[in-house]
């Protein structure tokens, strides 16, 4: 009864009446318009459709109920079929992975047996030539021993064939020792099976997963790297050659953004080979071209460090029931020598490579697949593709601000004597087109003539990026000046009159309007509405309310700790797709990913990256207690050129106030601020350190006549390490003097580690006046034995300004009364 097919019946005076095809067709049309009509609506349907006049209203209700039930069952059956296909394909992947691991175990057992029998022999070659790989059929092998290695087509094909062989051996064989990435659990709803390298050259990550797109479409997307990899600035195809087997050889020059202001960007000169295997699988492999291969060369580019892609690529296999099974290998050598010591783990971490590159490809493909299968309209009437394009524009704009390439029109302004904040100006026509497309309410068109960027980077310790970023998002009032946001919003649509510098306190609270989530909630977008207090906009041409488009990622503290970003830009209330976007925001990247997987000690402290606590047995903080990360801040403002000086001063002070606000938040949330004794880390417990502490204390007492450390029976090294003032030792053997030791306060002040301390010279931390004083009075230290220095300003290794009330320098003598080093103590220091 109440069915919707031709065999259905309805009740009429106790008799069953068969539904006619016309009645079923009419009911289906009505169902498509309104699946759940009200009682009044059902009666209206009967009146408007005479063909349904002989059906009871109650029976129409039952028909709609049954129709909704069948629709629900159909969707559930479709979902279960999709899950079943995923599980079947995932089972195939796991079986292949199991085969690979068994072969790796066999290989290791053989290697172990070999070394036991031949301990005197040299290293055993462990490179897999892919003959034991899971996927080997269909490869078109050349004989690499006799092939030319030059820029000719035959030479490039020889290099491509070797690259293909090495890539397949990494993707499905045992050429690289892979270990499962911490926190990743395979399943039908997971990103995929993700592994990172262990003990190989450079850094490498591998992933395999299911994608609901056909192999050709997958290959097309993956080859367009800038569309899915936010860190990719550009990819230029210099030349294309076809091969006899239907493949394609491409010479490619690629540039990658630097993730922070403290390191240069990377570029790559590489060969990409695309071919179809006999089993129908598509393979895309690539590697860098260098002098050792005698291939074509590309001259170096200024402001870029030439990095290397080792054999990497994508293996795309058709999946039964539709879609593709995708294998990804990313293998890089990012030249970590070119960055400061404290940041090198950023370029030596396979985990970060997996998170930012390998998994990004899988997530993007799954997002495209979801958009095709579920083309729903999201917040503010935007389709997912439009929101994805907006998020890409936000990310690209922020990366451009962080890097500030001169070929994009950026030029640096003179500093104000303190190197903590860098100011750049861009007045190129291309940049200004982004800020001049919206009309203002009074009919004028926006005419700002330049964009200013204020940026800085700082080290963080004992604060997971996800927790800090979530706080910045949810408590904007703790760090942001909403009047600056209002100024930014007005600047992109102001009339020809000048905008004055805004007054603080003119905008009240914020309202977060959710916009969209990407798959797996890895990233979400929202609109921030800053509500006006009503006394500002009339004389300032400011809008009644300010809207910010905001993108947030990396805030899930239960996930593997990864890069966290909060990027936002002022928008017009109409929020058109081509609206001008000038992004600002934060990026926090963990530096010590080797300790991932251990329960985090969730403290918050802005301090130096000290790593000595984990070396002692008595460290109660645990390996995650000394986590380090780097925060990059970049804020952009559109302005008119005649106001450059005022806007530059405002931006510089604003970024400094944001840094100070983050520091206050850190002190408020850090458990060590309430339990200082439990939060302090022990000093390095080496015999040399104990001896140096004794020499420092003895020399201070000899030259100044007072005790440096209180004689309370506490170990000298421990007392020196936890001394409230910053103590630093400089070597007398190097000119200029180089730091060799610092206590905890000294490392905090310099924002560095014991390992990176020796890269800092004494003169680097002083301003011009401090350098003159140091040069003129340094001989006095050697003759008199000590010197008092008036208060002033010095710099941390991150370029942040530090004030100190007074400094004392004295000569440290060893047991033979010979000069060993100079010790400098900074009293009552603080960051500006």
N, C-alpha and C positions, 0 to 999 in steps of 0.2 A: 504494500500500500504506500502511496505517496512517492513512488519511484519516479525517475526522470526519463525513462526510456520508453520506447513504443509499446512495451509489454506492461507498462504500469497502468494502474487503475485508480479511480477515486470513488468515494461513497456518495451516492445520490439516492435518498429515500430507501436506504438499506440495500441498494444494489451496487455492484461493482461496474464502473464505466471505464473503458480503456481510453488512455490519453491518445489523442491524435498526434501525428507528426507535427502539425502546425502548432498545437498547444505546447509540445515539448520545445519546439524552436522558439516560441514566444517566451516561455519560462527561462530558457537559457540566455536569451537576450537580456531579460530583466535581471537575471543572476549576475551577468557580467557588469551591469550598471550598478547593482546594489545587492551584494551577497547576503546581507542581513537586514531585510526591510522591517520596519515597525508595523504594528497592527493597522495603524492609519494608512501607512504606505501600501500595505497589501490590499486594503479595500479600494484604495485609489487605483491600483493596478487592474483590479477586476473591472472598474468603471471605464478605464481608458482602453482596455483591451477586450472587446466583445467576445473574442474567441475563448476567453477564460470565464465567461459569465456563468457557465453551468458547473463550475468548481467551487466547493465550499471554501471560505476564507481559512477555516481550520486546516483543510487539506493542503492549501497552498503553503501554509506555515510548515506542515510536515514535509512537503516537497523540498522547501529551502533547507530545512534541517538535514534531510538525507543528502541533499546536494553538497552541503558544506562538509558533511561527514565523509563523503566519497572524495572530495577534493583534498581533505586532510589526509585520508588514507593514501591517495595517489602521491602526494608530496612526500609522505613518510616512506612509501615504497621506493620512490625515486632517490631519497636521501640514503636509504639503506643500500640500494644498489651502488650508489656512488662510494659509500664507505667500504662496501665489499670490494669494489674495483681497487680502491686505494690500498686496502689490506692485502689483496692479492699481489699488487705491484710491490708493496712494501715488503712482503714476505720474499719475493724474488730478490729484492735488493739485499735483504738480510742474509739470504742464502749465499749470494755472491760475496758479501762481506765476510761471511763465515769461511767460505772457501779461501778467500785472500788471507785471512788471519791464520788459517791452518797452514797455508804455504809459508807464511812468514815465520810461524813457529818451527816448521820443519827446517827452514833456512837457518834460523838461529841455533837450533839443535846441532845442525851440521857444522856451523861455524864454531860453536863451542867445542865440539868433538875435534875439529881440525886444530884449534889452538892448544887443546890438551895434548895432542899427538905431536904437534910441531911448535912448541913454545918459542923456539929460536928464530922462526921465520918472521918475515915482515907482515904488514897488514894484509888481510884478505879482502879482495875486492868484493863489495857487497851490492854493487849496482845491478838492478834487475834489467835485463834486456827485453823485457815484456814477453819472453817466450812462455812464462808461467802465468801470464795475466789471464783474468777471467774473459776479457774481450780481446781476441786477437784475429778473428776471422775477417777477411776482407781488406787487410792492409796491403798496400802496394809498395813493397820494399824495393828500394834501389840498393846497390852495393856501395856503401859510403866510403870504403877504403879507396876506391878508384874514381870517385866523382870529383869534379872540380870544386874548389872552394873560393869563389870569387863573385863579382857582381853580375855575372852573366846569368841568363835564365836557368841554365843547367846547374850553375853553382848555387843559386837560390833554391832550386828544387832539392839539391842535395842537403842543404841546411834544413829545409822544410821537412824532408823525410826523417832526418835524425830527430828533429823536434817532435814529430808525430810519434815516433817510437818511444822517446823518453816520456812524453806526456801520457801515453797509454799505460806505460809501466807505472807511472805515479797514480793514475786514476783508478786502475783496477789491479795493479800488481804490487810488488813489494820493494820498489825502488826507493821509497821513503818510508821510514818508520813512523806510522801514524798512531796517535793516541786520541781517544775520544775527548772531545772538548768538554771541560767541566760544566755541569748544569744542563747538558743537552740530553734529552730522552727521546729516542725514536718512537714514532707513533703516527697514526693517520692524520692527526691534526698538528703535528710538529712541523718545524721548518724543513727538516730533513735529517739525515745522518751526517753530522759535522765532526771532523777530526782535525787536529793540528799536528804539525811535524815535531819530531823529537830528535835533536842532534844532527840536523842536516845543515848544509850551507844556506845562509840567509834565513828567511821565514817562509813558512808554507802553510796552507790550509786546504782542506778537501771537503767536499760536500756532495751528497747525492740525494735526490728527492724527486717527488712527483709534481708534474706541472700540467694543468689542464689546457694546454695549447699544443698544436701540432708542431713537429720538429722544425719545419721551415720557419714558422712564426717565432719560435723560441730562438733560433739562430739569428734571425733578423734583429730581434730585440737585443740580444747579448752583444752583437757586433756594434751596436750603437751605444757604446759605453757611457757617454755623457748623459743619456736619457735616464739611466738607472743608478749610476754611481755619482753621488753628490760631490765626491772629492775630485772628480775628473773635470778639469777646466776646458780642455779641447782635445779633439782627436782628428788629425788631418791625414787623409790617405794620399800619399805622395805619388804612388805608382801602382798599377794593377796589371798582373800578368795572368794569363790562362795556362793551365797545364794540360798535357795530353790525356790525362784520366778524368778530365772534366772539373778539376779543382781550380782554385783561385789563389794566387800569391799576391799579397798586398804589403807594400812598404809604408809604415805608419810612424808618424811623429805624434807623441801624446804628452800633454802637460797635466800635472796633478797639483791641486792646491796644497799649500802647507796648512796643517790643522791649527797652528798656533803662530803667534807673532815672533816666537823665539827661534824659529828654524826656517831655512830656505825651502822653497818649493822644489818638486822633483819633475824631471822630464825623462822620456823614454824614446829611443829609436829602435824600432823592432820590425820583425817580419811576422805576418799572420798568414796561415795556410788553412784554407777551407776545402774540404773534400767529402765525398760520399763513399761510405764503405759498402762492401758487397752485401752485407746484411741489411742495408737500408739506413744505417745509422749515419748521422751527420757528425763530423768532427771539425772543430775549430781549434787550432793550436797556434801558439805564438811564443816568440822568444826575442830577446834583445840582440841586436847586431853590434858586434864590437870588433876591435882590431884583430883579435885572435882568429876570426873567421874569414878575414880578407873579403868581407862583403862590402856593400856600399856604406858610406859613412855620412853622418850628419854633424855639422859643426856645433859646438856647445852654444847654448843660449845664455845671455846674461841673467843673473838673479835666479838661475836654476842649477840644481845639482843633478848630474846625469846618473840615474839609478839603473838597475838591471832587472829585467824580467827573465827568469830562468824558465825552461820549458813548462808552459802552462796551457790551459785551454778548457774546452767544453766538449763532452761526448754526449750526444743527444740521440736517444733510441726511442723508436715508436713504442707505445704502450698499448697492450690489448684493451679494447674498449674505448680507445681515444686518449689523447694526451701524450705526454712524453716522460721518459725516465732520463733525468739529467745528472751527469757527473761533472763536477767543477773542480779544477785544481788551480790555485793561485800560488805562485812561488816567486818571491821577490828578494832582491838584495837592495835595501834602501839606503845604503851608504851611511850607517849611523855615526861614523867618525865626524861627519860635518855638523853635528848638533852638540850643544853642551852636554857634559857628562850626565847631568841630572835628568836629561830628557831622552837619553839613548834607549832606555827600555821601550819608549814609544815606537822606536824604529826597529826593535829587536823582538817584538811580541807577535807570535803567530796568532794568539788569541784576538788581538786587536785587528789583525788582518782578516781573520775569519768574520768578526763582527761587522767591520766597516765595508768589506768588499765581497767576500764569498757569500755570506748570508744575505747581504743586500740584494744580490742578483736573484736569489731564490724568492725573497720576499716580494720583489718587484714583479716577477713573473706571476706569482700567485695572486698579487693584487690585480694585475691586468686580467687574469683568468676570471677572477671574481667579478670584476666590472663588466665583463662580457656576459657572464651568466646571470648576474643580478644588476641590471642597469637601473638601479633605484636613484631617486633624487634625494640628496642629503640636505643638510642644513642650509638655510637661506636660498633654497631653490637651486643649489649647485649639484651637478652630477659629479660622481667620483673623479672622473677624468679632469674636470675643471679644478677641483680641489687639489688634485695631485699636481697639476700645473702650477697652482699658486704656491704649494709647498716647495716645489723646485725653484721657483723664483725667489722665495724667501731664503732658501739655502744658498743659492748661487750669489745673491746680493750680499749675504753675510760673508761668504768666502772671499768675495772680491774686496770687501772692506778689510778683512783680516790680512790679506796678502798685499793689497795696495800696489798692483803692478803699474809701472810707469807707462807701459804701452796702452793702458786703459785710461790714461790721463791723470793719474794720481801723482802729486808732488808733495814733498814733506815740508812742513813749516818749521821755522827755527824754534828750538826749545827755549824754555824759560829758565834754564840752568839746572833743572831737575829732569832726569831721564825716565821717570816712571810712566809717563803717558806720552804716546806718539800721536801727533796731529798730522793729518793729510788733507789735501784739498784737491777736488776734481771739478774742473770747469769745462770739460770736453763736451762738445755738442751731443755726443751719444749719451752721456750720463744725464745731461739736462733734459733730453727727450723723455726720460722716465719721470720727470718732476713737473711737466708742464702741460699735461693733457686734460686736467679737470678744470671746468669753469667754477668761479666763485659765485656766491649767492647774488652779489651785486652786478653780475654780468661781466666783470673783468676776468681775464685769463691769467693763470698762474705764470709768473715770470721770475722765479728764483734763478740766479745765474751760476750757482756753484753748490757743491755738496761737501761738507766737512766731516771727516771721520776722526774720532778720538778712540784710541785703542790701547790696551795694556794686557799683560799676562802676569799671573801670580801663582806661586806654589801653594798647595793645600796639603794638609796632613791629617790623617785619622778622620776623614769625612768621606763616606761613599758619595760619589757624584749624584746618585739618584735621590738621596735624602736632601742634600743641599739644594739641588735644582727644584725639587718639589716645594721646599720652603720658599725659594725665590718666586715660584709661580703663585703659591697660595697666600703669601704675605708680601705682596708687592709694595705695600705702604711702608715696609721696614727698610727699603732701599731706594725706591723710586721717588722722584719728584714729579708728580703728575702735571705740573705746569710746564715741564720740559716736553712731556708727551703732547700737551696741548699746543705748544709752540711748533713741534714737528708737524702736527696735523694741520695747523694753520699755514705753515710755510709751504706745503705742497699745493695749496689752493688759494693763496693770498693774492690780493690785487696789486696794482703797481705801487701802492704806498709801502713804506718800510714797516716791518714788524719790530716793535720794541722788545727788549728782553723781558720775559714774563716774570710776574710776581709769584712767589711760592704760596701754596695754601689756597689756591683758587678752585681746585677740584677736589671733590670728596672721595667716597668709596668707589670700589670697582664692582662690576657685575660680570661674571663669566658666562658667556653664552656658548654652549657646546656646538661645534660645527660638524666634525666628522672624526671617525677613527679609521685608521688603516687596519689591515688584517693583523691579528694577534696583538693589537693595541701597542705595536712598536712605536707608533707615532700618532699624535692626534692634533687636530687644529681646533681653534676656538676664537671667538671674538670677545675682546675685553671692552666693556663700556665703562668709561670714567665719567662719573656724573658731576656736572658743574654745580658749584655752590651759588651761582646766580649773580655774582657781582663782578665778573671778569670780562665776559665776552663782549659787552657793549662797546667799551672803549678800545678793545684790542682786536676787534674783528675775529674773535674766537668763536667756534661753534658752541652751541649750548651743551653738547656732550661730545666727548672724544671717543673714537672707536679705534681699537688696535686689533689687527689680525695677528694671531699668535700661533706658533707651532712649537710643540713640546715633544721631546722623545727621551727615552732612557730613564723614566721615573719609576719603573717597576723595580723595587728593591729586592723582590724575590727572584728576579732574573739574574743571569750572569752579569756582573758589573761591567758596564761598557760606557762608551761616550754618551754624555747627556747634554742636550741642547735646549735652550729656550730662546727662540728668535721671534721678534715681533716687529711690526711696522704700522704706522698710522694709516688709516684708510678713511675714505669718505663713507657717510652713512648709506649711500646708494650701493657701494661695494660692487662696482662693475668688474668684469673679468680682466679688462685692460687698465685697471686703475694703477696709478703710479705706486711703486713699492720701494721704500728706502729702508732696508732692514737694519735692526740693531739687536744685540742680545748677548748671550753667554754660551760658552762651550766648555765643558769640564771633561777631561780625558784622564782615566786612571793610568798611572805610570808603572806600578808594580803589579802587573797581572799574574806573575808567577805564583802569588799566594792565593789566587782565587780558589774557591771551594772550601775555605776554612770559615768558620762562623765569624762574622764581622764584629768588631768592637766599635759600636756606633758612637764615636765621639766626634766633635767638630772643633777643629783648631787650625788657625792659619799660622803655620810655623814652617820651619825648614824641613827638608826631606832627610831626616836623620835615620840611618839604617843600622845603627850599632846595637840597638836593643835586642834584636833577634839573634845576635851572635853570642849572647850570654845565657847560661843555663837558668839564671834566676829571673828572666824576663817574664813578668806576669801578664803582659799585654797581649801576647800571642802574635802570630805572624800578621794578622790583619790589624793589629794595634798600631802599626807603623805604615799604613797604606799612604801612598802619595798620589797626587793628581795635580794637573796643571789647569788653571782656569784662564780662559781668554775672553776678554770683554771688548766689544766694539760697538760704538754708538755713532750714528750718522744723523746729520742735520742739513737740510736745505736752507740756503740763505742767499742774500744779495751781496755782491762782492764788496760794496762800500762798508758793510758791517762785519767784515771778516775778523777784525781784531776783537770786537766785542763778543762775537759768537765763539771764536777760538778760546777766549778766556772763560766763557761760560761752560763750554764743553769740557775743557781741561779740569776745571774745578768740579764739574758734575761727576766725571769718571772717578776723580779722587774721592769724592764723597761716597760713591757707590762702593769703592774698595774699602773705605773705612767702615761703611755700614755692614758689609760682609764680615769684616773683622769683629765688629761688635756682636753680630749674630753668632759668630764662632765662639767667642768668649762666653756668651750667655748659654749656649747649648752644650758646650764641652763639659763632660763630667770632671775633667782635670781642673776646671776652674773652681769646683766645689770640693774636690778631693785631690789637692795638689800633690800630696805625698804619694798617692797611688798612681798618678798620671805621669810622674817623672820617669824617664828612662835611665837605666844605669849607665855609667861611663864605660868606655872601652877598657877592659881589665887586662892590659898587657904590662909586663915589667917596665918597658920603656915609658909608658904613660905614668906609672907611679913615680918613676925617677924624675920625669919632667915636672910633675906636680910639686915634688919636693924642692927642685931647683927654683921654680917660680916663686914659691912661698918664701924660701930662704933669701933670695935676692931682693924681694920686695922689702923684707924686714931690714936687710942690710942698708939699702939705699934710702928708704923713706922712714925708717925708725919705728914703724908700727907693724902690727900683724895684719896680713891680708886675710887670713882664715882664722876663725875663732878656735882656740885650743880646747875643744870640748871632747876630745877623745875620738872624734869621728875620723874615718879614713881621709887622708889629705886629698887624694884624687876625687873621692866622692864629694867632698866639700867644695873643691875647685869646680867640679862639673856642674854642681847645682848652685853655684854662686849667682846671686841675682843680677850682677853686672856682666856685661859682655867682655870676655877675656879672649884674646887672640895672640898667637905667637907667629912671628915672622922670621924667616931664615936670613942669616947674615951673609950666606954664600951667594945668593942670587941678587942681581940688580935688574929691575927694581925688586925690593923684598917681596917674597912670596909667602903666603900664609901656610903654616904647617900644622897648626893645631888650634882648636877653639872649643870652648865649653858649650854647654847646651844653649845658653843665652846668646853666645856669639854666633852659633849656627843659625839660631832664630833670627838674629839681626841681619845676617848676610843672606838669609833664605837659600841655604845650600846644604850640602852634606859633607861628612868627613872625607869621602872619596873625591868629591869635586872641589874641595876647599883649596887644594894646591894649584888649581887653575886660576885663582884670584890673586892679584898683586895688591900691595898696600895702597899704591897710588890710585888704583881704579875705584876705590870706595870713597875717595875724597873729592870735593868740588875744587874749583880753581884756587880759592883762598886756602883751603886745607892743604893742597899740594904745595903751595908756596911756603906755608908754615912748616910743613914736614921737611922740605928740602933745606930750608934755612936752619932749622933747629935739630936736624938729625945728628950732626956732629956733636951737639951738646949732650945727646944721650950717650954716645960712646965715651966722651971725656968725663962728664959729671956722673953718669950712671943712670940718670932718670930725667924726665921732663914732664911738666904739666901743660896741657893744651886746653885753650879756652873752648867753650861750647860752640857747636856749629852744626853743619849738615853733611852727611855722607850718604852713600848709595849702597843698596843691597845688590846682590848679583842679578836680581831681576829688574834693576833700574828703579826701585822704589826709594823715595827720600826718607832718611832716618835722621831725626834730631837727637843730639846728646847734650847734656848739661856741662860735662867736662870729660876730659880724657887724660889718662896717665900712662906714660910709656917708660919702661925701665929695661935695663940690660940684664939678661938672665945668664948667670955664671954656672958652669958645671962644677964637678967635685974638685977639679984642678984649678979652679978660679979663672978659667978661660971663658971668653964670651961664647955662649951657645946660640942665643937668639935674642930677639927683642919681643917683649910682651907689652901689649897695649890693652888698657882697660877703659871701656866706655861706660860712663856713669849715667843712670837715669835716661836711657835711650827710649825712643818710641817712633813708630811710623807716623808720617804726616798724613 
